[in-house]
Amino acid sequence: MLHDAGHQAYFVGGCVRDLLLGIEPADYDVATDAIPQRVQELFPGSFTVGAHFGVIIVREDSVQVEVATFRSDLAYSDGRHPDGVVFSASPEQDAHRRDFTINGLLFDPRAGEVLDFVGGRVDLQAGIIRAIGEPARRFAEDRLRMLRAVRFAARFGYRVDELTFAAIHQHAASIGQVSAERIRNELTRILTEGGARRGFELLDKTSLLSAVLPEIVRMKGVEQPPQFHPEGDVWNHTMLMLEKLPPGTPVTLAWGVLLHDVGKPPTFAAPRTPQDRIRFDGHVETGIALAAKICARLRFSTDDTEQIQALIANHMRFIDVHRMRVSTLKRFARLSRFQEEHLELHRLDCISSHQQLDSYNFVADFLAKTPPEIVRPARLVTGDDLLLEGLRPGPRFRQILEAVEEAQLEGKLANRDEALAYARTLIAAKASIVEGTKFADSSN
């Protein structure tokens, strides 16, 4: 429609890059010489997300395309948005304002022609991430571009051009000017798009990691007991786990992998005797607290924060699965996203250290052989039932419910009648007897 109306219009940016790499683009952006008002005239259902920057969203059904007017940008006082823009009729001028050469390509679908004003095709073939023009200027316009350079290098397995790398290293400390949410999102993409290990090693080499996640840098050189961790220090162990994260890894699992041992550096204790070993007493509790601070700093949602903390809190419990009572194992397996995240984190932990998968196989076998309705059965007795028996809510009320559920999970109660009878027995007993019944497996 833009062409038919007499305008220049091209696909631009990441979609062109991906098409040339044989990758299906996630979305398509269009650049045109049509000014925003004209785009809205041609597409009445469109809406503005930044008309003063020349950006209009054209939507049809569930599909939307970002259409931006060719432009050149004025100064970036806030390190993110231009103070103003000058609309242009030149696609070349528009290409020169973009971040990296591989993202500065335009494609004319009618002519089947790629327009390259910045050397992007050469860099794409050579596997180079290179800032367009002067790197320091590109990064001053938007500091997040420093993280994006690392992400693209990690995702595609490319190297960062020397001048671009030097500019990132020089200005790494200024990444703090970027909002926490944008930093979090970029780090998440590094963790989940593939190449997470390379991404974090590049973050470290450019000094970006010490600026955004100093807690991870502190893992370097923290030795571990070789009988459990022949792979080396906490940093190397974590990098080996990141290396095994496939594209599309769940966000909370990826962050759980990154942070599962974040409590080890501050809890390191050297052997006290020749028979002793390196210890990290309390590293789980310390890790939970550090993860809470990191998640708050990066503005994670409450749900994501709780899941990341849960992964850290429970990752050492797999050591005890062979000794757990059936009821305890069932409760463990009922953790949110247990199989896809908790169990997978344990598998990655093992294959990145001692290579022993006994606990993993034990739990996987248990889940394969135990129907979900047995692992997660409906309660045979509820709080309403106890109320009907004349018991008032309180500590004893909760203890009885837990004791009945315990017996149910152990397979000692076959039906509701048996459960009600057991509950009545507990109600009739003294409080001390109830407490004695409570969770014989709590030490597990």
C-alpha positions in Angstrom: 0.0 0.0 0.0 2.9 2.4 0.7 4.4 1.6 -2.7 1.1 2.0 -4.4 0.7 5.4 -2.8 4.0 6.5 -4.3 6.2 6.1 -1.2 9.5 4.4 -0.7 9.1 1.5 1.8 11.5 -1.3 2.9 11.8 -4.0 5.4 14.5 -3.0 7.8 16.6 -4.1 10.7 16.5 -7.5 12.4 14.0 -9.1 10.0 16.4 -8.4 7.0 19.3 -9.8 9.0 17.4 -12.9 9.9 16.1 -13.5 6.4 19.6 -13.3 5.0 20.7 -15.9 7.7 17.8 -18.2 6.8 16.0 -17.5 10.1 12.3 -16.9 10.3 11.9 -13.4 11.7 10.0 -12.9 14.9 8.5 -9.7 13.5 8.8 -7.3 10.6 9.7 -3.6 10.7 9.1 -1.2 7.8 11.0 2.1 7.0 9.4 4.6 4.7 9.6 8.2 3.5 5.9 8.6 4.4 5.5 10.9 7.4 3.5 9.5 10.3 0.3 11.4 9.4 0.4 9.9 6.0 0.9 6.4 7.3 -2.2 6.9 9.5 -4.2 8.1 6.5 -3.3 5.0 4.6 -3.9 2.7 7.5 -6.8 4.1 9.5 -6.6 1.3 12.2 -3.1 2.2 13.0 -2.0 3.8 16.3 1.0 5.8 17.5 3.7 4.6 19.9 6.0 7.5 19.1 4.7 9.7 16.4 7.1 12.5 17.3 9.9 9.9 16.5 8.1 8.8 13.4 6.8 5.4 14.6 3.4 4.1 13.9 2.0 0.6 14.6 -0.1 -0.8 11.8 -2.3 -3.7 12.9 -4.4 -6.2 11.1 -6.1 -8.9 13.1 -3.4 -10.2 15.5 -0.5 -9.1 13.3 1.2 -5.7 13.9 4.0 -4.1 12.0 6.1 -1.1 13.2 6.3 1.5 10.4 8.9 4.3 11.0 9.6 7.3 8.8 13.2 7.7 7.6 14.9 10.1 9.9 18.1 11.4 11.4 18.3 11.9 15.2 19.4 15.0 17.1 21.4 14.7 20.4 20.5 12.1 23.0 20.5 14.0 26.3 18.9 11.2 28.3 21.0 8.4 26.9 18.0 6.7 25.4 15.8 9.0 23.3 16.8 11.6 20.8 15.9 15.2 21.8 14.3 15.5 18.4 14.3 14.0 15.0 14.4 15.3 11.4 12.3 13.3 9.0 14.1 12.4 5.8 13.5 11.0 2.3 16.8 9.2 2.4 16.9 5.5 3.4 20.7 5.9 3.6 20.4 8.6 6.2 18.0 6.4 8.1 20.4 3.4 8.0 23.3 5.4 9.5 21.3 6.2 12.7 20.9 2.5 13.6 23.0 0.5 16.1 25.0 -2.2 14.3 25.8 -2.9 10.7 24.1 -6.2 10.6 20.9 -4.4 11.8 21.3 -1.5 9.3 20.2 -3.4 6.2 17.0 -2.6 4.2 15.2 -5.0 1.8 12.8 -4.1 -1.1 10.5 -7.1 -1.4 9.2 -6.0 -4.8 12.6 -5.7 -6.4 14.1 -8.5 -4.3 17.0 -6.1 -3.5 19.0 -5.5 -0.3 20.1 -2.0 0.3 23.4 -1.9 2.3 24.8 1.5 3.1 26.8 0.5 6.2 28.7 -2.7 5.2 26.2 -5.0 7.0 26.3 -7.8 4.5 30.1 -8.1 4.7 30.0 -8.2 8.5 27.1 -10.7 8.4 29.2 -13.0 6.3 32.3 -12.5 8.4 30.4 -12.9 11.7 31.2 -9.5 13.2 29.2 -7.2 15.5 30.2 -3.7 14.5 28.7 -0.4 15.6 27.6 1.9 12.7 29.9 4.9 12.6 31.6 5.9 15.8 30.9 3.3 18.5 31.1 5.7 21.5 28.6 7.9 19.9 26.2 5.0 19.2 26.5 3.9 22.8 26.0 7.4 24.1 22.7 7.5 22.2 21.5 4.4 24.0 23.6 2.7 26.6 21.6 -0.5 26.3 23.3 -1.0 22.9 26.3 -2.2 24.8 24.3 -5.2 26.2 22.7 -5.7 22.8 26.1 -6.0 21.2 27.0 -8.8 23.6 23.6 -10.5 23.0 24.0 -10.6 19.3 27.5 -11.8 19.5 26.4 -14.6 21.9 23.3 -15.5 20.0 25.0 -15.8 16.6 28.4 -16.9 17.7 30.0 -13.7 16.2 32.9 -11.7 17.5 32.7 -8.1 18.5 34.7 -5.7 16.3 37.8 -4.3 18.2 36.7 -0.7 18.2 33.2 -1.6 19.2 34.6 -3.8 22.0 37.0 -1.1 23.2 34.1 1.4 23.4 31.9 -1.0 25.4 34.8 -1.6 27.8 35.5 2.1 28.2 31.9 3.0 28.9 30.6 -0.1 30.7 30.1 1.7 34.0 27.6 4.0 32.3 25.2 1.1 31.8 23.7 2.2 35.1 22.0 5.0 33.2 19.7 2.5 31.7 16.5 1.5 33.5 16.6 -1.7 35.6 13.7 -3.2 33.5 15.6 -2.8 30.2 18.8 -4.2 31.7 16.8 -7.2 33.1 15.1 -7.9 29.8 18.4 -7.8 27.9 20.1 -10.1 30.4 17.1 -12.4 30.1 17.5 -12.6 26.4 21.2 -13.4 26.7 20.2 -16.2 29.0 17.4 -17.6 26.9 18.3 -17.1 23.2 21.1 -19.6 23.1 24.8 -18.9 23.7 24.3 -17.9 27.4 27.8 -19.0 28.4 29.4 -17.0 25.7 27.2 -14.0 26.5 28.2 -14.0 30.2 31.9 -14.5 29.4 31.6 -11.5 27.0 29.8 -9.5 29.7 32.7 -10.2 32.0 35.4 -9.3 29.5 33.7 -6.0 28.6 33.3 -5.1 32.3 29.6 -4.9 31.9 29.0 -7.9 34.2 30.7 -6.1 37.2 28.4 -3.2 36.5 25.1 -5.1 36.3 25.7 -8.3 38.3 28.8 -8.0 40.6 27.5 -11.0 42.6 28.2 -13.2 39.6 31.8 -11.8 39.1 32.5 -12.8 42.8 32.1 -16.5 41.8 35.4 -16.3 40.0 38.2 -18.1 41.9 35.9 -19.5 44.6 37.2 -23.1 44.9 34.9 -26.0 45.5 35.6 -29.5 46.9 37.1 -31.5 44.0 35.3 -34.7 45.0 32.0 -33.0 44.2 33.2 -30.4 41.7 36.0 -31.7 39.6 35.2 -28.9 37.0 36.7 -26.2 39.2 35.5 -23.0 40.8 31.9 -21.7 41.2 32.3 -19.5 38.1 33.3 -22.4 35.9 30.6 -24.6 37.2 28.0 -21.9 36.5 29.3 -21.2 33.0 29.1 -25.0 32.2 25.5 -24.9 33.3 24.8 -21.8 31.2 26.4 -23.5 28.2 23.7 -26.2 28.4 20.7 -23.9 28.3 18.9 -24.3 25.0 17.1 -21.4 23.2 13.7 -21.0 24.7 14.7 -22.0 28.2 12.0 -20.7 30.7 13.1 -17.4 32.1 12.9 -18.4 35.8 14.9 -21.6 35.1 17.6 -19.6 33.3 17.9 -17.2 36.2 17.7 -20.0 38.7 20.7 -21.6 37.0 22.6 -18.4 37.0 21.9 -17.7 40.7 21.6 -21.2 42.3 25.1 -20.9 43.8 25.3 -17.1 44.2 25.4 -17.7 48.0 28.7 -19.7 47.8 31.3 -16.8 47.6 30.2 -15.2 50.9 30.0 -18.5 52.7 33.2 -20.1 51.5 35.2 -21.8 54.3 38.6 -23.4 53.7 39.3 -26.8 55.2 40.3 -26.6 58.9 42.1 -29.9 59.0 43.7 -32.3 56.4 40.6 -34.5 56.7 38.2 -31.6 56.3 37.0 -30.1 53.0 35.9 -26.8 51.6 32.5 -25.9 52.9 29.7 -23.5 52.1 27.6 -23.7 55.2 24.3 -21.7 54.8 25.0 -21.0 51.1 21.4 -21.8 50.2 19.9 -19.3 52.7 22.5 -16.7 51.7 21.7 -17.3 48.1 18.0 -16.8 48.6 18.6 -13.5 50.3 21.0 -12.3 47.5 18.6 -13.4 44.8 15.9 -11.3 46.5 18.1 -8.3 46.3 19.1 -8.9 42.7 15.5 -9.5 41.7 14.4 -6.3 43.5 17.2 -4.3 41.9 16.2 -5.6 38.4 12.5 -5.1 39.0 11.4 -8.7 38.6 7.8 -9.5 39.1 6.8 -11.0 42.5 5.9 -14.4 40.8 9.3 -14.6 39.0 11.2 -13.6 42.1 9.4 -16.3 44.2 10.1 -19.0 41.6 13.8 -18.1 41.3 14.1 -18.1 45.1 12.3 -21.5 45.2 14.7 -23.0 42.7 17.7 -21.8 44.9 15.9 -22.9 48.1 15.3 -26.5 46.9 18.2 -27.3 44.7 20.1 -29.1 47.5 17.2 -31.2 48.6 17.7 -33.7 45.8 20.6 -35.1 47.9 18.0 -36.6 50.2 15.4 -37.9 47.8 16.4 -41.6 48.4 15.8 -41.1 52.2 12.6 -39.1 52.0 9.3 -40.6 53.1 6.8 -41.1 50.3 4.7 -38.2 51.6 7.8 -35.9 51.7 8.8 -36.9 48.1 5.2 -36.2 46.9 5.2 -32.8 48.5 8.6 -32.0 47.0 7.3 -33.0 43.5 4.3 -30.8 44.0 6.5 -27.6 43.9 5.4 -25.2 41.2 7.0 -26.2 37.8 8.9 -29.0 39.5 9.6 -31.2 36.5 10.4 -28.6 34.0 12.4 -26.3 36.3 13.4 -27.8 39.7 14.3 -31.2 38.3 16.0 -29.8 35.2 18.1 -27.4 37.3 19.3 -30.5 39.3 20.1 -32.4 36.1 22.2 -29.5 34.8 23.8 -29.1 38.2 24.9 -32.8 38.1 26.1 -33.0 34.5 28.1 -29.8 35.1 29.9 -31.2 38.1 30.2 -34.8 39.4 28.2 -36.4 36.6 26.2 -38.5 39.1 22.5 -38.7 38.1 21.3 -41.2 40.7 18.9 -38.7 42.4 17.7 -37.3 39.1 16.9 -40.8 37.8 15.2 -41.8 41.1 12.9 -38.8 40.9 12.3 -39.1 37.2 11.4 -42.7 37.6 9.1 -41.9 40.5 7.2 -39.3 38.5 7.0 -41.7 35.5 5.5 -44.5 37.5 3.3 -42.4 39.8 0.1 -40.9 38.3 -0.3 -37.2 38.9 -3.5 -37.8 40.9 -1.4 -39.8 43.3 1.3 -37.3 43.6 -1.2 -34.5 43.9 -4.4 -36.0 45.3 -7.4 -34.1 46.3 -7.7 -33.8 50.1 -9.8 -36.4 51.7 -10.6 -34.0 54.6 -10.9 -30.3 54.4 -11.1 -27.4 56.8 -14.9 -27.4 56.3 -15.0 -30.9 57.6 -13.2 -30.0 60.8 -15.5 -27.0 61.3 -18.5 -29.4 61.1 -16.8 -31.5 63.8 -16.8 -28.5 66.0 -13.1 -27.6 65.8 -12.2 -24.0 65.7 -9.4 -22.6 63.4 -6.0 -22.3 65.0 -2.7 -24.1 65.3 -4.3 -27.4 66.3 -6.7 -27.1 63.4 -3.8 -26.8 60.9 -1.9 -29.6 62.6 -4.8 -32.0 62.2 -5.3 -31.2 58.5 -1.5 -31.7 57.9 -1.5 -35.0 59.8 -4.5 -36.4 57.8 -2.8 -35.3 54.6 0.4 -36.9 55.7 -1.3 -40.2 56.3 -3.1 -39.9 53.0 0.1 -39.3 51.1 1.7 -42.3 52.8 -1.1 -44.4 51.5 -2.5 -45.2 55.0 -5.9 -43.7 54.2 -7.8 -45.2 51.3 -10.9 -43.1 51.3 -12.8 -40.2 52.8 -14.5 -42.3 55.5 -11.1 -43.6 56.8 -9.8 -40.0 56.7 -12.7 -38.6 58.7 -12.4 -41.3 61.2 -8.7 -40.6 61.6 -9.4 -36.9 61.9 -11.9 -37.6 64.7 -9.3 -39.6 66.5 -6.9 -36.7 66.4 -9.5 -34.2 67.5 -10.3 -36.4 70.5 -6.6 -36.7 71.4 -4.7 -34.2 73.4 -2.8 -31.4 71.6 0.5 -33.0 72.6 -0.5 -36.2 70.9 -1.4 -34.3 67.8 1.9 -32.5 67.8 3.7 -35.8 68.3 1.9 -37.1 65.2 2.9 -34.1 63.2 5.4 -34.6 60.4 7.6 -37.4 61.5 9.6 -36.6 58.3 10.1 -32.9 59.0 13.8 -33.3 59.3 14.0 -34.5 55.7 
